[in-house]
Amino acid sequence: MGQDGLRGVAVQNGASTMDSYDFPLLNVFLSLLYFFLFVIYIWIAISVIIDIFRSRDLSGWAKAIWVFFLIVLMPITVLVYLVVRGGSMHERQVERAEASQMAFERYVREAAQVDTADQLGKLAALKESGHLTDDEFAAQKAKLLA
């Protein structure tokens, strides 16, 4: 087997063959593909770890066992976790999002009530001091309560 002077071109029985590393563009595409597959895999692994620690139905020992196997046999354990508990990952994520949304809405309602009551007190003080007429006070009060 000889080399005909070109880098990466092997001559076998008079015919030249080229490998994939001889095409720089293909090498770039393969490198990008491997990189993005690695990033996706890390993203899934982190999602699994987050789900393990946020899961309320797993005991501390069960969480420790899952994490141990994630560290020791990461690719296999991630796939096993997705098969065994993957269906309920979405349900737990939706429950957390709904709880967070309800807490936010409760906070906004509480903050708005305090603010509305405060504004009504200020309007009443302005009316008593003579800066607002009865019609202006009624209009502003209707705006606040709407």
N, C-alpha and C positions, 0 to 999 in steps of 0.2 A: 504494500500500500504506500503510495508516494504522495508527495505534496507538489502541486504544479506552480507554486510561487504565490498564489493568492491566499490570503489569510482566511482560514476556516473552510477552504474547499479541499475536500479529499478526493483523490483520483483513485478509483477502483476499477480495474480492468478496462481502462480507457474512458470510463464515464465519470463525470464529476458529480458529487452529491453535496448538498448544503444542509446544515442543521438550522434549527430555529434561532439559535443565537447568532447566526450569520446575518439575520435581518434585524437591524437596529429598531425599526418601527414595531415589529412584532414583539421584540424583547420589551419595549416600553409598554405596549398594551398588556402583555402578560404580567409585568411588574405592577401596573396599575390594578389589574384584576386581582392579583394576590393581595395587594395592599387593601383594597376595598373589602375583599372577603374577610381579611383579618379584622378590619374596623367593625364590620357587621358582627363578627363573632364576639368581639370584645363588648360591643353594645348589648348583645343578647346575654352574655355572661353577667354583665353588671345589672341588667334588668332582673335576672334570676336571683342574684345576691340581694338586691333590694326587696324583691318579693319574699324571699326567705325571712329576712329580718322584720318585715312589716306584717307578715302573716300572723294572725291571732290564733289560728287553729293548730299551729305547731308548738310543741313544748320546747323548752330550752335545749333539751338533749337532742331532739329531732333537728333543730336548727344547727346545733354543733356538728351533728353527723353529716348533714347536707353540706355544710361549709367545709368540713374535713375532706369529703370526697370531691368537692369542687376544686380544692387546692391540689389534691393528689392526682385525680383523674379528670381533669377539667373538661375536655371535649366530650367524653362519654357521659359524665354526670350532667352536663348541661342538656344533652339530648334526652337522657332519662328523666330529668326534672320536667322538661317541656312535655314529655309524653304523659307522665304521671300527674302533674299538677298544672300543666299549661292551660287547660281549659278554664280553670278557676282563677288564673292570673288576671284575666281581663275583668272578671266579676269583682275581684278585690280592688282593682284599680278604679273601677266605676264607683264602688261604694266609697272609697276614699275621696274621690272627686266630688261626689254628691255631698258628703259630710262637710268638706271644705267649702263648697258653694253655700250650703245652708248656714254655716258659721259666718261666712262673709255677709250674707243677706241679713242675718240677725244683728250683726254689728252695725250695718248700714241703717237698719230700722231704728236701733237704739240711738245711734248718733243723730239721725234725722229728727227723732222725737225730742231730744234735748234741744236741738237747734231750733225746732219749730216753737217749742215752748218759750225759749229764750227770745226769739224774734217777736212773739206775741206780747211778751212782757215789755219789750222795748217800744213796740207800737202803742201799747196802752199808756206808757209813760209819756210818749210824744203827744198822744191825744189829751192827756191830763194837763200837760204843760201848755197846750193851745197851739202847738205846731202843726197838728193834723185836724182836719174837720171830721165830722161824723161820716161823711161819704167817703173821704180818703181812707179813713180807718177801716171802714167796711170793705172797700176794694182791696186794700193790702191784706186784710185778714182772710178774705176769700182766696187770694193768691197763695198765701201760706198754707192754707188748709186743703187746697186742691191737689 
